[in-house]
Amino acid sequence: MKRNKVIVIGAGFAGLQFLQSIEKDRFDILLIDRLNHHQFQPLFYQVATSQLEPSSISFPLRHIFQDRKDIRIRMTSVRKILHEEHLIRTDIGDFPYDFLIIATGAQTNFYGNKEIATHALKLKTTHEAITIRNTVLTNFERLLSTTDEEEKKRMLNIIIVGAGPTGVELSGAFAEIKKYVLPKDFQRIDFSRLRVILPRLFLVMTTEPMRVSADCSLGRQLRPQHALEAPVEVL
Ligand SMILES: Cc1cc2nc3c(=O)[nH]c(=O)nc-3n(C[C@H](O)[C@H](O)[C@H](O)COP(=O)(O)OP(=O)(O)OC[C@H]3O[C@@H](n4cnc5c(N)ncnc54)[C@H](O)[C@@H]3O)c2cc1C
């Protein structure tokens, strides 16, 4: 009997959860993602602070589904959905579907703040986490040969925009490496001058329930950092 074609776009939490829940061998399933691996987003902050290797939070899709003969995988970007024709258009061609599941996740929300959108680094993909890591470490390398005091001061400020759980985790992790890791790796830099700043101001961009949740996280997460004597400055 001919099986219905199901296309799932996105191998994030939602796409994977759907595929693990759907009855096995009932449909002819095509999983499409622009990456060939699942990214475990909750630990991006550890990659961004050099505490974890990217491979530790990347799970190859072909390995996850190696026992599922009903699931084919294609690595490509979906460009268009041709609803009338029941087709999706991708960089490697068109694919027909009977049922379409769109699980493409979200993008970083700057809440309309163009300055932040232009100048800040994002944290929504493994690639972006690596970019944060490389930028911070490259700054420390540059610091060693910089003589301009103002520039040195700038390079020793890490400002985190977004004081929700991720911002709190990220600032806590930077405070941790400031105390335990960086002074050993860069012995000629005075890391007592490194400031990890988490402006509470950005909480005004969130809704009331989000503010309450972020405040709770701040309370939970910052206490251990004070105990480490490597506090995050909450301005
Ligand atoms: C830094 C960070 C920390 C987090 N921490 C937590 C936490 O501790 N606990 C918690 O519960 N949640 C946490 N979250 C939220 C959680 O990770 C998300 O809610 C969840 O990943 C959303 O799942 P999703 O499947 O909807 O989207 P995603 O996981 O974003 O997956 C979307 C997938 O679609 C693919 N895709 C997108 N567009 C296309 C396209 N056009 N063509 C092909 N493929 C495409 C992407 O490559 C991606 O693989 C965190 C998120 C972030 C960013």
The ligand as an ORCA input file, in Angstrom:
! r2SCAN-3c Opt
* xyz 0 1
  C      20.884     29.664     24.404
  C      19.579     28.935     24.627
  C      19.374     28.242     25.819
  C      18.190     27.575     26.040
  N      18.007     26.905     27.214
  C      16.866     26.203     27.419
  C      16.670     25.432     28.612
  O      17.536     25.400     29.480
  N      15.515     24.748     28.757
  C      14.537     24.783     27.789
  O      13.506     24.111     27.954
  N      14.683     25.487     26.658
  C      15.818     26.192     26.458
  N      15.976     26.936     25.307
  C      14.870     26.991     24.358
  C      14.832     25.751     23.501
  O      16.132     25.406     23.061
  C      13.915     26.052     22.329
  O      12.638     26.337     22.838
  C      13.833     24.867     21.404
  O      15.106     24.586     20.843
  C      12.848     25.158     20.289
  O      12.760     23.996     19.533
  P      12.288     24.043     18.028
  O      12.332     22.638     17.537
  O      11.013     24.796     17.933
  O      13.375     24.944     17.272
  P      14.936     24.736     17.114
  O      15.494     23.863     18.181
  O      15.491     26.093     16.932
  O      15.066     23.928     15.747
  C      14.750     24.489     14.511
  C      15.489     23.698     13.439
  O      15.003     24.117     12.175
  C      16.084     24.272     11.287
  N      15.682     25.251     10.282
  C      15.219     26.503     10.496
  N      14.873     27.096      9.351
  C      15.142     26.183      8.366
  C      15.006     26.218      6.935
  N      14.499     27.284      6.290
  N      15.381     25.125      6.237
  C      15.867     24.024      6.878
  N      16.011     23.945      8.209
  C      15.647     25.018      8.950
  C      17.241     24.740     12.160
  O      18.498     24.444     11.566
  C      16.999     23.945     13.443
  O      17.691     22.714     13.443
  C      17.173     27.613     25.052
  C      17.383     28.290     23.843
  C      18.565     28.950     23.633
  C      18.794     29.671     22.322
*
